[in-house]
Amino acid sequence: MDRRAFFRYGLLAGAAALTARALTHGGAGSCATARGVCSACPGLPDCGLPQALSAREGGAATPGASAGAGGSYALIRRIPGGKEPARAVEFGPDGRLWLAAGSTLALLSETGAREREIAFDAPVRAVAVGADGTLYAGLRDRVVVCGADGRRRAEWTIPGKRPWITGLAVTEEALFAADAGNRVVLRLDRSGRLLGRIGAKDPERDVPGFVIPSPYFTVRAHPDGLLRVNNPGRHRVEAYTPEGDFEGAWGTASASAAGFCGCCNPVGLALLPDGRVVTCEKGLPRVKIFSGTGEFESVAAPSAAFPEAARAGAGAADLDASLAGLAVAADARGRLAVLDHVTGSIHLFQPKA
């Protein structure tokens, strides 16, 4: 059985288990059965669900709550945010972090000090790092390629009427760009030439189409040769071949730990070295671990770990609810770097012993 066939076989088992858990633990308070959406979504009346769920996960989402309470990962370090809004974080092949904040990419030391900065003429919304250290900075309508030394090598304009790049993934053969504006993943060769569009609705190919209500759209290249892409409006993670064939999906709309709450989750993805999938959510900010085929394993970090994001998701008047999400990256050691968009801080986690 090849890797793609194994994925499809595992997907059936994973989806069945995920649905069973969501139905068992979601109950009448889940988004799927109560209103169809969760009150954590900006603009909806408050039904108290975010507060109730944060208590269920291990404590109220208030400042000073234990960052690791209830999660399967332990907090190693919290790197404070800066003045510029931070949008993305990624590990390089050497294990150091790159942070996209404002119109800069910053290389961070283990303690969070900025060792190097690369300035751009527009906000950086996504970042990917190749195995050779090559940097790919996603601006709204283009990708800027820089060498490991920070020097610019190329700039690629993204085709389309309203491109909005929010995620990047690089392999030996290609760069994949998640374009939230056009609701597709673009496949580019390593010289920037467009090779194809992935995920545009196509009933003849059984491609459902992405539902992207807000600019949270991520792509990751999995070790099994397939891409993993979040489809937040459908509350699931989808798998595609690099050529654009739809291979399957998993996920369910539910407030349970196994499901995805709100109008549009998950908002971010990362991949662990063994192929497991890490998801993160907005509204009710939490980070979770699934098998490569979608079976729920654990909550890595509950909403109590991100009190300001939880407050924003619950409608706090002094915070911007549109920033109530998280971004996540994983390194070769299995560590997680979780970026809180509200505070701009990076939470570095490792698996609990």
N, C-alpha and C positions, 0 to 999 in steps of 0.2 A: 504494500500500500504506500503510494507516494505521499509527500507531506501535505499536498493540497487535499487529497482524498481523505487523509487522516483528519484534517481540519473539518471537513464537511461531516465526517462521521462523528467526531467529538462535538461538533456544534449541536447536533440533535440531542445528545445526552445533556450537554450544558444548558441548552435552552429549556429543556424539560425541568431540570433541577432548579433553574433560576425562576421560572414561572411558579413552581410549587412553593418555593421559599417566599416569593412575593405575596402569593395568595394567603399563605399561612401566617406570615408576620405583618403584612400590611394592614389587613383588617379594614374596618369601615373608615378608619382615619387616613387611609392611603389616598394619594392624589387620584389614582385611577378610579376609585369607587366613590369618593366624596364629591369633588367638583370637576374632575378632569384635569385640573391644574392645582398647583400648590400656592398658598398665599405668600410663599417666599419670593414669588415673582413680583418685580416692581410694578406698581400700578393696580394691584388687586387688593380687595379688602382683606384685612387681617383676620384669619380664622384661628390663630394661636398654634398652628401646626409646627412652625419652626421651633418655638419654645418647647413644646411637648416632646418633639423628636430629639432636641439637644439634651433634654433631661434623660430620655430613654438611652441615649448613647453614652452617658457617663458624666453628666453635670451640666449646669446651666451655662449658656454661652455668654459669660460675663468676663470683663478684664480680671486677670489674676487666676483664672481657672487653670487647672493642671493641663499642660500642653499635651501630655501623653495619655491622659485618662481615657481608659476604654479602648485604646488603639493597639494594634499589633506591632506598631513601630515605636521606637523611643526617640525622643528629641535629643539630638546631639548639640545643636547650636542654633541660635536665632540671629540672623544678620539683619540689623535695622535697615529700613528703607531710607532713601535719600529724598531730595526735594522734587526730582523729576518723576512723573508717573512711570512705573515699571510695568511692562507688558509680557515679557517672556524671559525664560531662564533655560539654560542648556549646559550639560557637562561636555567638556572636551575630552579627547582620547587620553589625556594625562590626568583626568579626574578633577581638573579645576573648572570653576564655573564661569560662564559668560552670562551677563545680565544685560537685557535690552531695557534701557530706561531713558525716556525722553528721546533725544536724537543721538544717543550714544550706545555703543557696545562696550561694556566694561569687563575686563578679566579680573576675577576676584581671587584673593589668596584664601587659604584655609580659614583664616580669621575674619574674612570678609573685606579686607582692605583692597582698594582698587590698585592693581599693579599696572594696568594699562588701559587706556581709553581710545576708542576710535570714534571720531565725530562724523556725522552725516548731516545732510541738509533737510531732513524730514524725520519724523518719529519712526523708530524701529519697532516693528510689531511682531517680528518672528525671527528666530535664529536657528541655524543648524551648523554643525561642525563635522567636517569629513574626517575619515580615519587618518589622513595626512595633516590634519590641523587646519585645512582650508575653511574659511568662515563664509557663511552665506547669510546676509542680513536682509530680511524681508521688510521693505518699506511698503507703503500702501499699494503702489502701482508698479513696483520694480524690485528686482533682487540685485544687491551689490555683492560682488565676490571679492574677498580679501585673502591674501596669503596669511600663513601663520604668524608672520611678522607684522601684520596689520596693514600692509600696503595693498592698495586697490589694484585688482587685476582686470575686472570687467564689471559692466552694468547691463542688466537685461531688463528690457521693458516688458511688462506683462500685457498680453493681448486681452481685449474685451472692452465693453463699454464702461463698466464701473468696477474695476478690479479692487479688491480689498484683501490683501494677503495677511493671513492670520496664523499660518502654520507652515513649516518646512520640514522635509525629511530628505536625506541624501544617502544614496547607495553608490557602489562603484560605477554603475552605468548611468545613473540619472539623478535629477533633483525633482522632488515632488512638492508642489506649492498648493496649499489649501487656499482657495480664493472664495471668501465668504460673500463677496459682492456678486459673483456670477454663479455661486453654489456648485462649483466643480473643483476637482483636484487636477492641476495641470502637471503633465509629465514633460520635463525638459531634459535634453541631453546635457552633458557636462560643458558644452559650449553655449548653452542657452537657447538652443533651437527647440521649438515646440514640437513634441512628438505625439501628443494626444491629450484629450480631455476625459476625465474619469468621473462618473457619477451623475452625469446629466440624465434626467428622466427619459427612459427608453423602454416602453412596455414590451417591444419585440425582443429585447435582450434581457427582460426581467430586471431592469435597473429601476429601483423605486424613486430615485431622486432625493437630493438632500433638502431638508427643511431647516433653514438657518435663520431664526428670528433675530439674532443679534450676532455681532462679530466674534463668536467663539467657535472656531472650526480648526481641527487639528488632523494631521496625517502622520503616521509612523510606519516605518518599514520593518516588518516582523521577520525573525529568522526563518520562518517557514516559506518565505518567498512572496507572501501576500502583504498587501497594505492593510493597516487598520485605520479607519476613519470614524470619528464621532459624527452621528447624525442626531443632533440635540433635539430637534423638533419631533423626531420619532422615538426618542428616549432609548437609543441603542448605539451599539458599535457595529460597524459594517466592515466586511473584508472584500477586497478587490485584488485581482491580478494587476500587475503593472500595465498590462494592455487594456485594462478597464472592464474585465468580466466580473460581474457580481457573484461572489462565492457564498455569501450567507451573512447573517446578522444575529446578534443576541442583545438582550436588554428588554426591560419592561417598565412601564410607567407605574411607579409605586413609591410610597414614602418609606417602605421597608429598607433595611440595610442592603438587601439584594437588588433593589430597584433604583430607579432614577426619578427623583421628585421634581415637581415644578413644570413650567411650560416647556423648558428646553435644557435638558441635561443628557449626558455629561458634557462639560465644556472643555475638557482637556484630557489627554492621554499620554502615557509613557509606557515603555516596555522594559521589563526586568531581563537580566541576562538569560534566564531560563525560558523566556517566552511568555511569562505571565503578563497580564495587562493591568496597568494602574489607571484608574479613572479619578477625575476630580469634578466637583459640582459647584454651582453658584446658588444663591438663595439660601440653601442649607449647605454651607461649605463643609465638605468632607472628602476624604481620600480613601479609595477602596482598592482591593486586590481581587482580580479574577484570574481564572486559568486562561490559557491561550484560546480556549474554545468557549469561554464565557461563563463558567461555573463560578459562582460567588465563593470567595474564600474568607475574607476578613475586611473589617474597617481598619485601615492603616492609621488614620488620624481622624477623630470625630470632630464635630463642629466646635466643641469646647476648645480645641487647639487653635481656633481662629476666631476669637471673640469679636473683633471689630468687623470682620466679614460677615459673621452671623448677625450682628446688630444691623448692618446695612441691609442684609437680606430680609430681616424682619421689619424693615421700614423705618429705621431710626432717622429722625428728621435732620440730624446733623451730619449724616453720611450720604454719599452718592450710591444709591442702590444699583446703578448700572455697573459699578465696580465690584460688586459683591461676589466675585468669582475667584478661582484659583487656577494656577498653571503648575505643571509638574514635569520634572525630568528625573531620569534614573541613570545611575552610572554602572560600571562593570562590577562593582562590589555590592550592588543591590541597594545602595543608599538612594534616598529620595530627596530632591530639592523642591520644596513647595513654595511657590510665590503667591503671597497674599496681595491681590490687586488694590485692596483698600489701604493698607499700611505701606505697601512697597517692600515689606520685609520678606526675607527668605528663611524658611524653616527647614533645617537639614535633619533628616531622620535616618535611622538604621533599624533593621529588624531586631526585635527584642529577643534575647537569648531564650 
